[in-house]
Amino acid sequence: MAADTLTTLLQVNGSIRSALTRLRPDQKHCSDILPQDFSDLLSEILRAAECLRGQPTQSEAEFAQASLEYRNNLEKLKEFLPQLHGNLLAEKSRLEAAQVQVAAAAAWARASTKTL
């Protein structure tokens, strides 16, 4: 096993752990989450997939541990992404309702200036 493969998998695990913390629905307002956050997460998952494809048949203990951590990180993502999705949909609805209110207020303001 190449040391760079283990290093890459360890880096991916660190990135996913960081994303799990940053994107937690209870840790962050939905409006702070950017599409790039999901693109970065997907890139990291694809990097790990490459590492795991090249995995030797007899893994070293460190690589086996890193692989297990990666699997656990994916399980955590699987658990919280639906909640995050729901929060994002709720935020979208809230923003759409606010947009309707702003449009109504603007229409009222335009009508008010015409009657003066």
Buried (B, 14 or more C-beta within 10 A) or exposed (E): BEEEBBEBBBBBBEBBBEBBEBBEBEEBEBEEBEEEBBEBBEEBBEBBEEBBEEBEEEBEEEBEBBBEBBEEBEEBBEEBBEEBEEBBEEBEEEEEEEEEEEEEEEEEEEEEEEEE
